[in-house]
C-alpha cells in the first residue's frame, strides 16, 4: 500500500452512488499537473471515498475545476479496454480531502445568484 498526498483539480463532477448493501461511494477524477522532460503534463487519477467520508464529500457540493488537497492510498487496477488490450488505471482511495480553491461559477449562474440577492428595481425606494 502506497500513501499519497496531492493537490489537484477535479476533472469531472463528483458522483455519489450506493452499493446494494447501502455503502456510500463517492467517485470523481482529478488532474495532477506536473512537468516531465521540460513539458507540462497532466496525470489523471480516479478518486474514491467510502462510507461517511463519501456522504460528507457529496454534501460539500464540489464541482469540476475545484482545487483540492487529498490524502489516501494509491492503487493500480488493470482492466480490459473496450477496444481490446489491457489498460492500467491509477486510483486514490481517500482518507481525507480539503477544498483549496473553488472553481469560478459560470457567468449565467453568477448572474442568476446575484439577481436572487436583490429585490426587483420597482421595489427599490429611489
Buried (B, 14 or more C-beta within 10 A) or exposed (E): EEEBEBBBBBBBEBEBEEEEEEEBBBBBBBBBEEEEEEEEEEEEBBBBBBEEBBBEBBEBEBBBBBBBEBBBBBBEEEEEEEEEEEEEEBBBBBBEBEBEEEEEEEEEEEEEEEEEEEEEEEEEEE
